[in-house]
Amino acid sequence: MHSLPQNLSPMNLAMPCHIRSASAADVPHILTFIRDLATYEKLLPEVVATEETLRRTLFGNPPAAHVVIAEVDGRPAGFALYFFNYSTSLALSGLYLEDLFVKPEFRRHGTGKALLLHLAKIANQRGCGRMEWSVLDWNVPAKGFYHKLGAAQLEDWRVFRLTGSALTQYA
């Protein structure tokens, strides 16, 4: 098991929030978070997710990914969507954070940090060797936030992707 860095202490949270696993009833909130994140990232035209596809893929058997919701005063404030992958070099599972989004009014109050702490706890409980995610190159605020938490940016790795017709041509 790996321990959290000192600067990821739960005592550093400024606004109390509750983190819980999402249920199928949260699908409308999840889709709103996905669209809000895509708007922020200037990628909204790429979002084709629907409530139906989210319900099927996130709450089917088996689920393709997992979602946690951050609530402040009972209101949805943010979410994190993650799944488990595998590192051959570590011979251990890893937790991959696909999306993290906090509504603007809940930023700078510890909500994003609480979501990351929660995922780090899950990763530790599952015996994961690492937790990873990607950040858009231009997203300086997010990179600064992650650096402050002790995350290291991998300089030598670049993401490659097959999607759409480039992927389906091999079907």
N, C-alpha and C positions, 0 to 999 in steps of 0.2 A: 504494500500500500504506500502511496505517496501522500505527503502532507501538504497542506496549503501554504503558500508563502505568507510571511508575517503580514504583509500589506493587504491580504485578503481576509483579514479578521472580520467576523460578523459585527464586531463592535463599531466599525467605521461607517455604518449605515445611518443616514440622516433622516430619512422618512420611513416609518415602519410600513412594511408591505408583507403580504402573505403570498407565498409561492405554492401553487398547487398543480397537480396533473390535470390536464385538460380532459374533458369528456366530449362525447358527440354533440352535446347541447351547446358547446362552445364554438362549433364550426363557424357560425356567422361572425363571431369576434375574431377567430383565427384568420378568416378570409379578409376581414377589414385590416387586421395587422399586416398581412402579406401585401395588400394593396397600398397601405400607407408606407411601408418600407420601400416598395417598388417606386412609389412616387418620389420619396426622398432620394433614392439611388438613380432616379431618372430612367427607370426601366419598366414603368407601368405597362407600356404596350406588349411587353413580353409575358405578362401574367395572363395565363389561360385557365388557371385553377378556378373551379366552381365549388359551391358547397357540396355538391354530389361527389365530385372527385376527391375532395378533402375527406369527406365522411368515409368513403370507400377505402382510401389509402392510409388514412391515419387511424381509423377505428375498425378496420377489417381484421380478419384473422389470417395471417399475422399482420400487425401494423408495419408499414414501411418506415415509419419514423414516430417520434414521440414529441409531445408539446407540453410545456409548462406555461402557466399564466401567472403573471404578477398582478396582485390586486392591492389597491390602496383605498382604504375606507369602503371596501366591498365593490369598487369599480375596477374593471379591467384596465391596467396601466401599461402592460407590456407582455411580450411573449418570447419564448425561445423554442425553436424547433431543432431537434437533434436526432442522430441515429448512431449506431455503433458500427465501427469498421474494424480492420485488423491490421496490425503491423507485423510483417514477416521478420523484420530485424529485431524487434522486441519479443516476438512470439506472444503478444498480448493484444487484447482488444483496445480500441481507442474510442473516444467519444468525439464525434464530429458535429460541431455547431453549424447548422445550415443557415439559420436566420435568428437574429436577435433584434427586437425593436421595442422601444419605449416611446409612448406618446410624448410629444414635446412638453406638455405641462407637468410631466412626472420626471423629466430629465434633471440631472444635477442634484438629485435627492437620494441617490443610492439604489434606485430601482434596477438599473442595468447591472450594477454590482451585485445586488441580491440574486438576480437571475444567474449570473456567472458563478457565484458562490454555490448556488443550488446545483448547477450542473457539475461543478468540481466535486461536490460531495457525492453525487451519483457516480461520477467517474471513479472516485476513490473507493466507494462501496463495491463497485463492480470489478475492482482490480485492474482498471484500465492503466495502460502505460503512458497515455498522453491524451490531451484534449486539444483539438485543432479547429481552425476556422479560417475563412478567407475574408479579406477586406479589400474593397475597391481602392485602387491606388490614390485617387483624389480625395478619399475620405479621411482627411487629416484629423478631425475631431475623434473619430473612432479609433484611429491608430494611436493617438495620444492617450485615450482612455485605456486601451489594452496594454500599452507600454507601462502606464502607471500601476497597473495591476500585476506587473511582472511577466507579462507575455513577451516572448521573443519573436521577432519577425524573421522568417526564413528567407534569406537573400538569394540562395542558389536554386530555388524551386519555382517553376512556372506552371500554372494550371492549363491543361489542354482539355478540350471538350469536343465530343461528337454529338450533334443534336439535329433534329429535323431531318431533311433529306440526306444529309451526310451520314446519319445513323441508319435511317431506314433502307438505304441502298444495300446494306449488308444483311437485311432480314432474310 
